[in-house]
Amino acid sequence: MPHKIEIFTGNCVLCEDFLNALVIGKCAGCELAEHRLSSTEGLRRAEAYGIKVVPTVVIDGVIRIEGKPDFPFICSDDFYESLKKNYHV
């Protein structure tokens, strides 16, 4: 099942590293959108989710991962179920 993955970033190396990990680990069916907090639209979307830390990833509006995680991002149904249990909004 494809997922909508949104990453909220600032102008930092940590954000770029995490964005690259998402690009590599997501499956072809998943949609990835980057929202830079340096833009008005990025700030508006971050405010809607209550995001105060970058990088932050929101998946399907129900999973939120704040900061760069200490696990690899590898798209699979089991992976998303695990994220839902540990990072549910």
Rosetta constraint file for C-alpha pairs under 8 A:
AtomPair CA 1 CA 29 HARMONIC 7.70 0.50
AtomPair CA 1 CA 77 HARMONIC 7.65 0.50
AtomPair CA 2 CA 27 HARMONIC 7.96 0.50
AtomPair CA 2 CA 29 HARMONIC 5.03 0.50
AtomPair CA 2 CA 30 HARMONIC 4.56 0.50
AtomPair CA 2 CA 31 HARMONIC 7.31 0.50
AtomPair CA 3 CA 29 HARMONIC 7.47 0.50
AtomPair CA 3 CA 30 HARMONIC 4.77 0.50
AtomPair CA 3 CA 31 HARMONIC 6.25 0.50
AtomPair CA 3 CA 59 HARMONIC 6.76 0.50
AtomPair CA 3 CA 60 HARMONIC 6.02 0.50
AtomPair CA 4 CA 30 HARMONIC 6.01 0.50
AtomPair CA 4 CA 31 HARMONIC 4.91 0.50
AtomPair CA 4 CA 32 HARMONIC 6.26 0.50
AtomPair CA 4 CA 33 HARMONIC 7.93 0.50
AtomPair CA 4 CA 59 HARMONIC 5.64 0.50
AtomPair CA 4 CA 60 HARMONIC 5.05 0.50
AtomPair CA 5 CA 30 HARMONIC 7.15 0.50
AtomPair CA 5 CA 31 HARMONIC 5.92 0.50
AtomPair CA 5 CA 32 HARMONIC 4.77 0.50
AtomPair CA 5 CA 33 HARMONIC 6.33 0.50
AtomPair CA 5 CA 57 HARMONIC 6.91 0.50
AtomPair CA 5 CA 58 HARMONIC 5.93 0.50
AtomPair CA 5 CA 59 HARMONIC 4.54 0.50
AtomPair CA 5 CA 60 HARMONIC 6.50 0.50
AtomPair CA 6 CA 32 HARMONIC 5.81 0.50
AtomPair CA 6 CA 33 HARMONIC 4.83 0.50
AtomPair CA 6 CA 34 HARMONIC 5.86 0.50
AtomPair CA 6 CA 35 HARMONIC 7.15 0.50
AtomPair CA 6 CA 57 HARMONIC 5.57 0.50
AtomPair CA 6 CA 58 HARMONIC 5.15 0.50
AtomPair CA 6 CA 59 HARMONIC 6.29 0.50
AtomPair CA 7 CA 19 HARMONIC 7.19 0.50
AtomPair CA 7 CA 32 HARMONIC 7.64 0.50
AtomPair CA 7 CA 33 HARMONIC 6.33 0.50
AtomPair CA 7 CA 34 HARMONIC 4.92 0.50
AtomPair CA 7 CA 35 HARMONIC 6.06 0.50
AtomPair CA 7 CA 55 HARMONIC 6.79 0.50
AtomPair CA 7 CA 56 HARMONIC 5.71 0.50
AtomPair CA 7 CA 57 HARMONIC 4.38 0.50
AtomPair CA 7 CA 58 HARMONIC 6.44 0.50
AtomPair CA 8 CA 34 HARMONIC 6.02 0.50
AtomPair CA 8 CA 35 HARMONIC 4.77 0.50
AtomPair CA 8 CA 36 HARMONIC 5.81 0.50
AtomPair CA 8 CA 37 HARMONIC 6.79 0.50
AtomPair CA 8 CA 42 HARMONIC 7.30 0.50
AtomPair CA 8 CA 46 HARMONIC 7.08 0.50
AtomPair CA 8 CA 54 HARMONIC 6.11 0.50
AtomPair CA 8 CA 55 HARMONIC 5.53 0.50
AtomPair CA 8 CA 56 HARMONIC 5.21 0.50
AtomPair CA 8 CA 57 HARMONIC 6.30 0.50
AtomPair CA 9 CA 15 HARMONIC 5.48 0.50
AtomPair CA 9 CA 16 HARMONIC 7.80 0.50
AtomPair CA 9 CA 34 HARMONIC 7.11 0.50
AtomPair CA 9 CA 35 HARMONIC 6.18 0.50
AtomPair CA 9 CA 36 HARMONIC 4.85 0.50
AtomPair CA 9 CA 37 HARMONIC 6.05 0.50
AtomPair CA 9 CA 54 HARMONIC 5.33 0.50
AtomPair CA 9 CA 55 HARMONIC 4.97 0.50
AtomPair CA 9 CA 56 HARMONIC 7.06 0.50
AtomPair CA 10 CA 15 HARMONIC 6.50 0.50
AtomPair CA 10 CA 36 HARMONIC 5.76 0.50
AtomPair CA 10 CA 37 HARMONIC 5.58 0.50
AtomPair CA 10 CA 38 HARMONIC 6.74 0.50
AtomPair CA 10 CA 54 HARMONIC 6.19 0.50
AtomPair CA 10 CA 55 HARMONIC 7.06 0.50
AtomPair CA 11 CA 15 HARMONIC 7.23 0.50
AtomPair CA 11 CA 36 HARMONIC 7.94 0.50
AtomPair CA 11 CA 38 HARMONIC 7.87 0.50
AtomPair CA 12 CA 16 HARMONIC 6.52 0.50
AtomPair CA 13 CA 17 HARMONIC 6.08 0.50
AtomPair CA 14 CA 18 HARMONIC 6.24 0.50
AtomPair CA 14 CA 55 HARMONIC 7.30 0.50
AtomPair CA 14 CA 68 HARMONIC 7.07 0.50
AtomPair CA 15 CA 19 HARMONIC 6.07 0.50
AtomPair CA 15 CA 54 HARMONIC 6.85 0.50
AtomPair CA 15 CA 55 HARMONIC 5.16 0.50
AtomPair CA 15 CA 68 HARMONIC 7.67 0.50
AtomPair CA 16 CA 20 HARMONIC 6.14 0.50
AtomPair CA 17 CA 21 HARMONIC 6.30 0.50
AtomPair CA 18 CA 22 HARMONIC 6.26 0.50
AtomPair CA 18 CA 55 HARMONIC 7.42 0.50
AtomPair CA 18 CA 68 HARMONIC 6.17 0.50
AtomPair CA 19 CA 23 HARMONIC 6.27 0.50
AtomPair CA 19 CA 34 HARMONIC 7.99 0.50
AtomPair CA 20 CA 24 HARMONIC 6.25 0.50
AtomPair CA 21 CA 25 HARMONIC 5.95 0.50
AtomPair CA 21 CA 72 HARMONIC 7.53 0.50
AtomPair CA 21 CA 73 HARMONIC 6.57 0.50
AtomPair CA 22 CA 26 HARMONIC 5.71 0.50
AtomPair CA 22 CA 73 HARMONIC 6.23 0.50
AtomPair CA 23 CA 32 HARMONIC 7.68 0.50
AtomPair CA 25 CA 72 HARMONIC 7.74 0.50
AtomPair CA 25 CA 73 HARMONIC 5.22 0.50
AtomPair CA 25 CA 74 HARMONIC 4.50 0.50
AtomPair CA 25 CA 75 HARMONIC 5.91 0.50
AtomPair CA 26 CA 30 HARMONIC 6.39 0.50
AtomPair CA 26 CA 73 HARMONIC 7.28 0.50
AtomPair CA 26 CA 74 HARMONIC 6.19 0.50
AtomPair CA 26 CA 75 HARMONIC 4.99 0.50
AtomPair CA 27 CA 75 HARMONIC 5.68 0.50
AtomPair CA 35 CA 39 HARMONIC 7.83 0.50
AtomPair CA 35 CA 41 HARMONIC 7.51 0.50
AtomPair CA 35 CA 42 HARMONIC 4.58 0.50
AtomPair CA 35 CA 43 HARMONIC 7.92 0.50
AtomPair CA 35 CA 45 HARMONIC 7.68 0.50
AtomPair CA 36 CA 42 HARMONIC 5.07 0.50
AtomPair CA 36 CA 43 HARMONIC 7.50 0.50
AtomPair CA 37 CA 41 HARMONIC 7.94 0.50
AtomPair CA 37 CA 42 HARMONIC 4.81 0.50
AtomPair CA 37 CA 43 HARMONIC 4.99 0.50
AtomPair CA 37 CA 46 HARMONIC 7.58 0.50
AtomPair CA 38 CA 42 HARMONIC 6.95 0.50
AtomPair CA 38 CA 43 HARMONIC 7.22 0.50
AtomPair CA 39 CA 43 HARMONIC 6.25 0.50
AtomPair CA 40 CA 44 HARMONIC 6.15 0.50
AtomPair CA 41 CA 45 HARMONIC 6.23 0.50
AtomPair CA 42 CA 46 HARMONIC 6.11 0.50
AtomPair CA 43 CA 47 HARMONIC 6.06 0.50
AtomPair CA 44 CA 48 HARMONIC 6.32 0.50
AtomPair CA 45 CA 49 HARMONIC 6.55 0.50
AtomPair CA 46 CA 50 HARMONIC 6.00 0.50
AtomPair CA 46 CA 51 HARMONIC 5.01 0.50
AtomPair CA 46 CA 52 HARMONIC 7.59 0.50
AtomPair CA 47 CA 51 HARMONIC 6.04 0.50
AtomPair CA 51 CA 56 HARMONIC 7.29 0.50
AtomPair CA 53 CA 66 HARMONIC 6.39 0.50
AtomPair CA 53 CA 67 HARMONIC 6.81 0.50
AtomPair CA 54 CA 66 HARMONIC 6.88 0.50
AtomPair CA 54 CA 67 HARMONIC 5.97 0.50
AtomPair CA 55 CA 66 HARMONIC 6.31 0.50
AtomPair CA 55 CA 67 HARMONIC 5.01 0.50
AtomPair CA 55 CA 68 HARMONIC 6.44 0.50
AtomPair CA 56 CA 64 HARMONIC 6.89 0.50
AtomPair CA 56 CA 65 HARMONIC 5.54 0.50
AtomPair CA 56 CA 66 HARMONIC 4.38 0.50
AtomPair CA 56 CA 67 HARMONIC 5.66 0.50
AtomPair CA 56 CA 68 HARMONIC 7.67 0.50
AtomPair CA 57 CA 63 HARMONIC 7.81 0.50
AtomPair CA 57 CA 64 HARMONIC 5.57 0.50
AtomPair CA 57 CA 65 HARMONIC 5.11 0.50
AtomPair CA 57 CA 66 HARMONIC 6.55 0.50
AtomPair CA 58 CA 62 HARMONIC 7.07 0.50
AtomPair CA 58 CA 63 HARMONIC 5.45 0.50
AtomPair CA 58 CA 64 HARMONIC 4.54 0.50
AtomPair CA 58 CA 65 HARMONIC 6.60 0.50
AtomPair CA 59 CA 63 HARMONIC 5.00 0.50
AtomPair CA 59 CA 64 HARMONIC 6.58 0.50
AtomPair CA 61 CA 89 HARMONIC 7.77 0.50
AtomPair CA 62 CA 84 HARMONIC 7.30 0.50
AtomPair CA 62 CA 88 HARMONIC 5.71 0.50
AtomPair CA 62 CA 89 HARMONIC 5.25 0.50
AtomPair CA 63 CA 83 HARMONIC 6.71 0.50
AtomPair CA 63 CA 84 HARMONIC 5.84 0.50
AtomPair CA 63 CA 87 HARMONIC 5.37 0.50
AtomPair CA 63 CA 88 HARMONIC 4.67 0.50
AtomPair CA 63 CA 89 HARMONIC 5.46 0.50
AtomPair CA 64 CA 87 HARMONIC 5.56 0.50
AtomPair CA 64 CA 88 HARMONIC 6.33 0.50
AtomPair CA 64 CA 89 HARMONIC 5.81 0.50
AtomPair CA 65 CA 69 HARMONIC 7.32 0.50
AtomPair CA 65 CA 87 HARMONIC 6.14 0.50
AtomPair CA 74 CA 79 HARMONIC 7.12 0.50
AtomPair CA 75 CA 79 HARMONIC 6.48 0.50
AtomPair CA 75 CA 80 HARMONIC 7.42 0.50
AtomPair CA 76 CA 80 HARMONIC 6.41 0.50
AtomPair CA 77 CA 81 HARMONIC 6.25 0.50
AtomPair CA 78 CA 82 HARMONIC 6.23 0.50
AtomPair CA 79 CA 83 HARMONIC 6.27 0.50
AtomPair CA 80 CA 84 HARMONIC 6.14 0.50
AtomPair CA 81 CA 85 HARMONIC 6.52 0.50
AtomPair CA 82 CA 86 HARMONIC 6.41 0.50
AtomPair CA 83 CA 87 HARMONIC 5.35 0.50
AtomPair CA 83 CA 88 HARMONIC 7.13 0.50
AtomPair CA 84 CA 88 HARMONIC 4.93 0.50
